[in-house]
Amino acid sequence: MPDLKLLWEIQVLDGQKRALEQKLRGGQISDELKSLKADIEKGRLLFNKLKEEYSNLKKSQKLKEMDVNEANEQLKGLGQRLYDGSITNVKEMNSNSKKLESLKNKVKQAEDDILTLMEKQVELRAKLESMSAELSNKAEDYRGKHGSLLANQQKVRQQIAQIPLARQKLLDKVDVEIWHKYMDLKKRFNDPLARVEKSTCMGCRVGITFNELRLLKHGEDMVYCGNCGRMLYWERQG
């Protein structure tokens, strides 16, 4: 029987290459990175939204402070006119007194608003600082895992790159006729050669006949699985 061990080793290498290529296309680490990246991007969007809100609060506070300064200037001028004797008309004095009181209320309300805006800024700034630290930690985690993924992928690529040479060395020793039969079956199966273990074809997991096993052990000719049609490979022990 032709020695199929070389053919089996080629098939094993081909299987390893497929597994390594599948590993490159994705996996648990890659999915974890995608999830972490999406989480970081979502966090950054929220951070930028809160940062804009914080900026708007500062602008609102600035406008309120300008309003207070303007109202205080008006209060100063109106108070001076009321108390320096420049207004003698009773009706005008009453009108300006009401205006003065209105301005004082306006200033008080604006100052209360400023305090509220300042409190909101303190709360928001603390939240932004916490989010910034959290995002920084997640980004560092992402960089570390991404670096590990790239290193692993490079290692896998190197393993894949070594397979063709090892495969060709084996192929150079394989009988041409056997190789043609193998490649014909390759049109039907990824693994045309099936190992026989405990009288079972490991390609289809179905037991082979006594006659097939006898022929395998006798070793005079090629033997095919009566169920799936794969070439059978039995490795003699000892």
Disulfide bonds with the S-S distance in Angstrom:
none
